[in-house]
Amino acid sequence: MIRVGVIPFLSDTQDQNNSDEGSEHAQAEFEIAHYQAPKRRHWDQSTAGVTERGKQLGVIQKEGEVFMRFKARVVKAAGPGEWMEEMLRDAVRFGDEQYGLCHVAKVVA
């Protein structure tokens, strides 16, 4: 009589004994495969960044000037880039008046 069955390999028994380690390894591999690097913050994403970039470009906030108008002047001086595209999108959503962007839009067009 011949007995048919499955003979476990050494690696199979190790996997059963170390199932917790295997699931941790699988989780780590999943996280690595789906990792997305954090987005880099540009100078236009913070008040300090806009102020510093303004200084670099020779654009200083005037006394009593609304920050968003100052930011628009800095963005205009900085030229085309993600910062200008984002500001123009915001201006469409919130209104050009707040940003004083009538001149910035002409630069892009």
C-alpha atoms as one frame of an Amber mdcrd trajectory, in Angstrom:
protein
   0.000   0.000   0.000   1.295   3.468  -0.937   0.524   6.371   1.362  -0.064
   9.672  -0.339   0.376  12.795   1.662   2.181  16.046   1.948   5.540  16.111
   3.610   6.133  19.546   5.059   9.351  21.198   4.069  11.510  22.762   6.722
  10.703  26.248   5.469   6.947  25.552   5.765   7.266  24.575   9.410   9.426
  27.614  10.083   6.792  29.846   8.498   4.089  28.336  10.701   6.189  28.833
  13.798   7.079  32.385  12.812   3.734  33.543  11.446   3.918  36.773  13.486
   7.291  37.615  11.989   5.968  36.804   8.508   3.008  39.133   8.865   5.279
  41.888  10.169   7.564  41.339   7.199   4.600  41.427   4.802   3.367  44.651
   6.430   6.813  46.221   6.093   7.005  45.222   2.418   3.537  46.699   1.836
   4.515  49.978   3.483   7.708  50.199   1.435   5.855  49.457  -1.809   3.220
  52.114  -1.092   5.487  54.756   0.437   5.024  58.262  -0.833   7.584  60.848
   0.030   6.163  63.822   1.895   5.482  66.784  -0.332   8.195  69.358  -0.213
   6.960  72.631   1.182   7.733  75.589  -1.001   8.517  79.038   0.263   4.998
  80.163  -0.686   3.375  77.855   1.882   4.209  79.925   4.952   4.251  83.552
   5.991   7.905  83.329   6.969   8.780  81.707   3.635   7.003  84.408   1.625
   8.633  87.161   3.678  12.089  85.620   3.264  11.614  85.083  -0.487  10.410
  88.673  -0.745  13.616  89.899   0.896  15.677  87.813  -1.549  13.818  89.386
  -4.464  13.835  92.913  -3.025  10.092  92.943  -2.319   9.217  94.262   1.128
   5.730  94.305   2.645   4.403  97.845   2.822   3.014  99.167   6.076  -0.674
  98.305   6.290  -0.515  96.087   3.183  -2.731  93.018   3.323  -0.521  89.931
   3.394  -2.163  88.312   0.362  -1.415  91.381  -1.771   2.182  91.294  -0.560
   2.323  87.581  -1.382   0.971  88.316  -4.876   3.775  90.823  -5.437   6.373
  88.305  -4.258   4.886  85.587  -6.484   4.926  87.954  -9.445   8.568  88.828
  -8.773   9.455  85.140  -8.397   8.074  84.395 -11.846   6.323  81.304 -13.190
   6.184  78.202 -11.033   3.947  76.111  -8.813   3.552  79.097  -6.467   2.002
  81.221  -9.203  -0.308  78.439 -10.377  -1.505  77.864  -6.819  -2.096  81.563
  -6.194  -4.084  81.899  -9.420  -6.225  78.875  -8.456  -6.887  80.466  -5.054
  -7.737  83.783  -6.700 -10.355  82.076  -8.857 -11.871  80.465  -5.766 -11.741
  83.484  -3.451 -11.741  86.478  -5.798  -9.020  88.491  -7.483  -9.658  91.569
  -5.347  -8.177  89.967  -2.251  -4.938  89.188  -4.057  -4.691  92.152  -6.411
  -3.819  89.710  -9.177  -4.930  91.555 -12.275  -1.259  92.193 -13.141  -0.042
  88.707 -12.175  -2.539  87.066 -14.536  -1.116  89.102 -17.441   2.366  87.699
 -16.767   1.100  84.109 -17.066  -1.082  84.700 -20.128
